[in-house]
Amino acid sequence: MPKSSHFVANGILRNKIFVSLPKIFWENQCQKRAFWNQLQLVVDRQFNPILHPHEAKGLMKNISFDDFLLKKSFSAVRRLNNMTYNVDELPQQVQDFTKYMQTRDYPVLLQPGGECGAQGKDEREDPLILFAIKTTLDNFNNRQAIRQTWGQVGWVAGQKINGSGRDNGGAYVRRVFLLGKQNTKEPGVDVSALLKLESTLYGDILQWDFEDTFFNLTLKDVLFWSWFSHSCKQTHFVFKGDDDIFVNTPKLITYLQIQMEKPHVKKNMHNFVFGDVIGAASPNRVNISKYFIPHSFYKGLYPAYAGGGGLVYSGQLTRRLHLISKRVHLFPIDDVYVGMCMVRLNAFPTHNHAFLMFDFPKNEEKDPCSYHTILVIHKRSPKQVVKLWADLKETQAQCRHVPLRVEEKEKNKITSSTL
């Protein structure tokens, strides 16, 4: 993979957890760095074995992105004379985010009843996948649709894909919904008491004590990685997604089981991640967009990342993300932040054409077997999810030989193998 001018290597040091010291995310030639870039530079220098030959080795063995290091980077940036930037001049949502950037330790308000999320009774083997779904308090209908359809827990049957010789089989599935607390700045009815009842009934709610805003979605990733690392020792894969997607769970199960049967599976799982990959994206500079990131906050391109509507990574990689995230400052766009952490682990997401974050192209959806060709699609309402799940079951026999979506050049190979 060619090196980008927006990423520079910061030195090499090896240990049992991490590969070479990863790359940093800002313009190499920029004299006046943006706020986030400068914060990250201060942190990276703490782990630079050239600048700190005696301290860096100890830090690498005992990685800790604690309050001291956070405060040190913020105070160091504010002391710089060449910074033309002022926090108060940033858009309000970015100002609010900078306050949360300094803290990533929040109490758990509600947690699942079972270990590693809601689960079926009498599991006889390790769960194949944990569905970790970002949601908000108001979206009960979305959660209920998921529980009744593609997010059912317990034993779930698989389905043959792309003419594989594997029988349908199946696997155990678990589920957890990720939430902050109600945003006090937005009008609405207090539903926290209803959420407690929902948590008692379904045992699949994981809620932390921070306000649930768009820019705080990154906190859900960081806090979830920590929770997973302590609560999910045997789960093979994580599906992290939004609550407005549809998942073809039977084919996803079979797809993941096929990946586990490939040679060198243990080595491959170290960096295993796939989804709808977006590469070389630039920050959104349109100030009316909810994705708006001003030049004064961040400069440079974004690393390759998988669209957060739905992606899969291994349990091994989840634990590595938890560790490396302690050395990467929070970023307002959650998908981008995950990509930043991935790059630092030399884990590059694989694009999968069966993940559709921007819907079907053209008239493809009109085919009665169209939903048998995908693993994930965004975006769908609760009513649509329920109907699509029923249609998927009804047409399963009719569409049993339909392959998953792939690149055009691969279609002929798969078609010929299924004839």
Secondary structure as GFF3:
##gff-version 3
##sequence-region A 1 419
A	DSSP	beta_strand	7	9	.	.	.	ID=ss1
A	DSSP	beta_strand	23	25	.	.	.	ID=ss2
A	DSSP	alpha_helix	35	46	.	.	.	ID=ss3
A	DSSP	alpha_helix	55	61	.	.	.	ID=ss4
A	DSSP	alpha_helix	67	79	.	.	.	ID=ss5
A	DSSP	three_ten_helix	87	89	.	.	.	ID=ss6
A	DSSP	alpha_helix	92	101	.	.	.	ID=ss7
A	DSSP	beta_strand	108	110	.	.	.	ID=ss8
A	DSSP	beta_strand	129	134	.	.	.	ID=ss9
A	DSSP	alpha_helix	140	148	.	.	.	ID=ss10
A	DSSP	beta_strand	154	157	.	.	.	ID=ss11
A	DSSP	beta_strand	170	181	.	.	.	ID=ss12
A	DSSP	alpha_helix	192	202	.	.	.	ID=ss13
A	DSSP	beta_strand	205	211	.	.	.	ID=ss14
A	DSSP	three_ten_helix	214	216	.	.	.	ID=ss15
A	DSSP	alpha_helix	217	231	.	.	.	ID=ss16
A	DSSP	beta_strand	237	242	.	.	.	ID=ss17
A	DSSP	beta_strand	245	247	.	.	.	ID=ss18
A	DSSP	alpha_helix	249	260	.	.	.	ID=ss19
A	DSSP	alpha_helix	265	269	.	.	.	ID=ss20
A	DSSP	beta_strand	273	278	.	.	.	ID=ss21
A	DSSP	beta_strand	305	314	.	.	.	ID=ss22
A	DSSP	alpha_helix	315	324	.	.	.	ID=ss23
A	DSSP	three_ten_helix	325	327	.	.	.	ID=ss24
A	DSSP	alpha_helix	334	344	.	.	.	ID=ss25
A	DSSP	beta_strand	350	351	.	.	.	ID=ss26
A	DSSP	beta_strand	355	356	.	.	.	ID=ss27
A	DSSP	three_ten_helix	364	366	.	.	.	ID=ss28
A	DSSP	three_ten_helix	370	372	.	.	.	ID=ss29
A	DSSP	beta_strand	376	378	.	.	.	ID=ss30
A	DSSP	alpha_helix	382	394	.	.	.	ID=ss31
A	DSSP	alpha_helix	408	418	.	.	.	ID=ss32
###
